[in-house]
Amino acid sequence: MRCPFCAYSESKVIDSRPADDGQKIRRRRECMQCAKRFTTYEAIESMPVIVVKRDKSRQVFDRNKLLSGMLRACVKRPVTLEVLESAIDEIETNLQNSLDREINSTQLGELTLQKLKDIDEIAYVRFASVYRDFKDIDSFLDELNNLRKNK
């Protein structure tokens, strides 16, 4: 690690502690040449996951976009933001742990539906109605009957 003051390449770590809920490590360093102190952050490097849309276009996975969709499904439901963020963290971890760098939007939608099914059934049906593009009341009722049958 180069010193930001004198560009010397050797420094010693004075203090290390977790930062950002354990996602990063904060290190206080001291330059071996000029003795000035500086802070560095160490984080796991993650490769971007690409979502392949139905029209074959590609977008980088955006957790905020997924959160927005889940929040719309949970309007006026007793679901906290923390629960949704935790579900998205699990989805994102699954995507990062996968060897594939690309995922179909269909697969992402199914992962999201599974999480919502465990969180809130009404939110699940709301998300499914948009995601699966229900054309009529029968397709909506079929999904409700499947939900009831699997319960």
N, C-alpha and C positions, 0 to 999 in steps of 0.2 A: 504494500500500500504506500503510495507516494505521499509525502507531506504536502498539504496544500499551500504551505508558506514558503518552503525552500526546495521542494521537489526531491528531497532525499528519499531513497527507496526503503529505508529500514525504520521501523517504529516498533514500540512495544505496547502491548495491550495492558492498560491499567485497570479497567473495569469492564465486565460484560454482564448484560442483563437482557431478559426477553422484552420485546416491544410489540405493540399491535397484537395483543392476545396470543403471543407465542409464535406469530407468523414471521417475525424478524428478530434478529439479535442486534442490540445496540452495543457498540464497543467504543470506549474512550481510549484513545491512543496518545502516545507521546513520541515525538520525533527524536531519534537518536542523535541527530546533528544539532538542531536548533532548540530542542527541548520544549517546543510549543505543543499544546494539546489540541486534538481535534476528535470529532465523533464520526464513526462510520456505522452503516447499517448493512447487515448481511441478511439476504433473503433467498429462498429457494427460487431458482429460475424456472418458470413454467413456459411451456410451449403453447402458442395460441391454438385454440380449437376452432376449426372452421365448420360452420353450419351450412349444409347444402340444402337450399330451399326447394320447394316443389317445382319451381320454374328453372331449376338447375343453376341459379345464381348462387354465389358463395358470399358469406358474411362471417366476420370474426364473432365468436360467441360473446354475447353481451349480457352479463348477469342483470344489469339494470332493465333491459328490455324484458327479460323473463320475470323479474320482480314486478314490473308494471302489469304484465298480464295476470300474474297470480293475485296481485292486489285488486284488480278489477273483478276477479272471480270471488274475492272475499269481502266485497263491499257489504257492510252491515252484518257481518258475521263475526263471531267472537274469536277471531284469529289474530294473534299479535304479529307485529312486524318481525320480532325476534324468531318466531316459529317459522315464518316464511324464509327469512334469511338463512336459518339453519338448514332448511330443506334445499335451498339453492346451493349452499355450501356443499351438501352431500352430493347433489347432482354434479356440481363442478368438480368435486373430487373424483367422482366416477369417470367423468370425461377425461380428466388429467391422467388418471391411472390406466386408462385404456391405451392400448398401443396405437390406435387409430387417431390421426390428427384431424379427421373429418367425421362428422356425424350428420345423418339425414335429419331434417327438421321433424320428420315423422317419429324417429327414435327419441328425439329430445322431447317432443310432445307427450309421448308415452311415458317417459321417465317422470315428467312433470305431473301427469295424471296420476301415476302411482303414488307420488308424494302427497298430492292433494286428496286422494282417496283416504289416506291415513289421517290427514289433518282435519278435513271437514267435507262431508258428503255433498252438501249443497254447493260449496265452492268447486268440488269435483265436477258436478253436473253442469254448472255454469261454464267452466273451462272447456269441458267436453263438447258442449253445444256450439261453442265458437270454433274450437280446434277441429272437431269432426264434421263441422259444417252441416248440422242437421237440416234437412230439407223440409221436413214436415213433422207433425205431432207423433206419427208412428215411430219414426227413428228416435225421437226423444223418449217415448214410452219404452222402446226396446232397451235403451240405455238404462233407464230407471229399473226395469225388470231384471236386467243383468246385475245391476248393483244390489237389488234386493235378494236375488238368488245366491249371490256370492257372499252375502253377509252372514 
